[in-house]
Amino acid sequence: MKIRLTSWNVNSVRLREELIRRFVAAEGPDILCLQETKIENDKFPSAWFEALGYHHHFLNGQRAYHGVAILSKLPLSNSISHAWCGIDHARHAVVVLEGGIELHNLYIPAGGDIPDRLTNPKFAHKLDMLSDLAAWFEAERRSDRKIILVGDLNIAPLPTDVWSHKQLLDVVSHTPIEVEALDRLRRSHDFVDAVRRIAGPDIKLYSWWSYRARNWELSDRGRRLDHIWVSPALENGIADARIERQVRGWDKPSDHVPVTVDFSF
């Protein structure tokens, strides 16, 4: 079984229709996991995804904010959503693929601007969601469990995941407390970072560039906030992995670009 899977924070699915159509025509993913769809489930543009061949979907959305969606050319089963920290912010969708593979699509809170949980409730929410997720995966841990975890995790864990490790150590998304929280989640099931498994840890890689930059490509002050992980039971199925950097230069882009992994099981 070969699967091409793409994870992408589109920053409003309605605003990115032409961008999504162009990407699908170029890359042909079998499964699209979208974050920040910013739309209620009953208003989601399912018809044009159907026309693109995505006949199976699971939506967890809300009006104007957050939202995740899984669009698939392959059958999906056992679709569920989770609400973390006692708040239903439409940040987690789960489906099961053929062969019992669990697919988790996540949108972790950005965390605001101040990296202090006592003065910044958004930062506290981010850390609490990561903690709750890690505890849940730890409690459910099994060595044979087949999991693909994708999404905008809003943390760049490695020094090579940011344009300047030193300058961003006290900037939300790369602070030590966030990196440790994300690493606990990764260790909860010994998840393997698919992109780094292919590219190695030393190459600078980014999936997000701020809209504030006059020329994102020239300044290249990016961060790798978007990730695809797999449990050890699926590690040998990673055939290729890449960040689709070119999409940031297309018309009306999201500030995030797609991350794609090819699997061969």
Number of C-alpha atoms within 10 A of each C-alpha: 8 11 18 18 22 27 27 26 27 25 20 19 22 15 15 17 15 14 18 20 14 14 16 16 11 9 12 16 22 18 20 24 27 27 30 24 29 23 22 16 18 10 11 18 13 17 11 12 19 15 9 14 16 21 16 17 22 21 25 26 27 22 13 12 16 23 29 31 26 25 23 22 18 15 14 20 15 10 16 14 18 17 13 18 15 8 11 14 19 27 28 25 24 24 20 19 18 11 9 12 15 22 21 21 28 27 23 21 21 17 22 17 12 15 22 15 15 10 10 14 15 19 22 18 20 21 21 16 20 23 17 14 19 21 15 13 15 16 11 11 13 12 10 10 17 19 22 22 20 25 27 28 21 23 25 27 22 16 18 17 22 27 18 13 17 11 10 15 15 14 15 21 26 27 17 15 16 22 16 14 20 22 16 18 21 19 15 19 21 17 21 21 19 25 21 17 15 14 14 11 14 11 11 16 23 23 26 26 23 15 12 8 12 9 13 17 14 8 11 15 16 22 28 27 26 25 25 25 23 25 23 17 16 20 20 11 17 19 17 16 22 18 20 18 17 10 19 19 13 11 10 12 18 24 18 26 25 28 24 24 22 19 19 14 13
